[in-house]
Amino acid sequence: MEADKTGLGQSGCLVGPALVSTLLRSDGTVRVTSARSGSSTGLFGHATMVIVLLWVLLGFLDPSWQEVSPTLAPMAREQCVRGQACDPRHKRDAGGRGGVYEHLGGAPRRRKLYCATKYHLQIHPNGRIDGSLEENSPFSILEITAVDVGVVAIKGLFSGRYLAMNKKGRLYASDVFKPECEFVERIHELGYNTYASRLWYVSINGKGRPRRGFKTRRTEKASLFLPRDVIGHCS
């Protein structure tokens, strides 16, 4: 192929078995030359030039037309393995109720939730929720399991029931895991944790009774909990 002496631009494209080169002249006309036959065309050249230019531009402007670079693909896979930055929905442990994300730990944390009102949160087998001043109550031993980023499920170890809150803000114990059993876990600036449903906060008042969620704010003592390790209790 001869060099472009006009300096205005020349490109080549393989169409079938023949190499077609296009030349844009200064007067706006297009010359299309086939490497096999050496022929030129007028109207056909315009159409071919438009098709070639569109094909080239789409290839550059739309990344979805291009495959991942063979050099970058291994790097992306390596980052996924090292940092676990891939979609966590593909990393779920089906053994946990509601699914447990591997990057969040998987195994439940066995804790007692000690409220700032000096009561331990309890989940009873009959579905009752309350607070106890007794430190060794078996119904205050809870399993806290991550089900999503910043979202946990709280299950009584001996009752086998999940802490849940209905739309009216009432706490109850559910024998099956469901959306009402999901709570957003946040660390309060005072060092306590708060546990909130989609609308309300979990709370235990000064008499050891659960408060309605709509009556509780995250800054109140009744909604502040300190997770305590379970020591010296055999399961």
Buried (B, 14 or more C-beta within 10 A) or exposed (E): EEEEEEEEEBBEBEEEEEBBBBBBEEEEEBBBBBEEEEEEBEEEBBEBBEEBBEEEEEEEEEEEEEEEEEEEEEEEEEEEEEEEEBEBEEBBBEEBBBBBBEEBEBEBBBBBBBBBBEBBBBBBEEEBBBBBEEEEBEBBBBBBBBBBEEBBBBBBBBBEBBBBBBEEBBBBBBEEBEEBBBBBBEEBEEEBBBBBBEEBBBBBBEEBBBBEBEEBEBEBBBBBBBBEEBEEEEE
